[in-house]
Amino acid sequence: MTREELPKRYFEYVKKDFPKCDLLIVMGTSLQVHPFASLIEKVASGTPRLLINRERVGEYPYGGFDFSSSGSADIFFHGDCDVGCQQLAKLLKWESDLERLVGDGKARLNQRDASGARL
């Protein structure tokens, strides 16, 4: 995707929202597609950034993640996104909320498949 294909509001919201970010969660990506790959550098310095992924990507000096330095706010969870989300929900005591959301999503998919319509 090129810069020209993105709507103007994409760039407006990046400038507006990312500096206010309290926590950035990045999941299931190679961080190879720009401009999205550069989004990890749009949050304020010191903002915790969590990468949930099967492999480490976007690391300093080629990107923005720094998983090695003491004092870094970057965290890497090695594994599948589903497992990482479940672990995060458990730590935050959001397990029942996550289970409900997953159940609702599955029900919508089943409804769509049964009707043949797009939701």
MOTATA-V436794 format. One record per helix or strand. SS is the DSSP state (h for helix, s for strand). FROM is the first residue (numbers start at 1). TO is the last residue. If there is no record, write none. Layout:
BEGIN
SS:FROM:TO
SS:FROM:TO
END
This chain:
BEGIN
h:3:5
h:8:20
s:23:27
h:36:41
s:48:53
s:59:59
s:65:65
s:74:78
h:81:91
h:95:115
END
